[in-house]
Amino acid sequence: MYFDPVTGRHNGAGEYQNWKSASSGNHPKLSNYSNINLQVRLKDQVVLVRSGDKVIYAMTASTGQNGKTPKGDFKTGTRGQSYYDQSAKQGGKYWVQFKGDYRFQTVPTDANGNYIESEARNLGTAVTNGSIFLTVPDAQWLFEQLPDNTPVHIA
């Protein structure tokens, strides 16, 4: 099995469900690049981190089921270490907001901040209520290094 950094998909035998590991190996230092932007490919369940038009990192993602992730152009906003939504009975860590209550974040957590493994195993499929789930290391990296007001294109 190999990871294609252009499409952001894993190819070959087996399924990719390792929500505890970085999607594409070592994370680049984003401050070394200019014109950082994110491209979310809904049909591929991938988030591409780009410098201009050049892909510098690709992440396996889970987006909204039944078209719940908004399409269009946005900019990243507020961010936080963790949250919990009592009505949804789940939360997440290392979140970066891109529109209203929509955010990039880790796979879901429970009320105690523990990752919900049964949900995490769905990474790479459209299962969310609109937010974009990432592996734990990928979400933490974005949280720590993604510049404020980064353009986000979702299609």
Secondary structure, DSSP 8 states (H G I E B T S, - for coil): -EEETTTTEEESSS----TTS-TTSS---GGG-SSEEEEEETTTTEEEEEETTEEEEEEEEE-BGGG-S--EEEE---EEEEEEETTTTEEEEEEEEEETTEEEEES-B-TTS-B-HHHHTTTTSS-BSSSEEE-HHHHHHHHHHS-TT-EEEE-
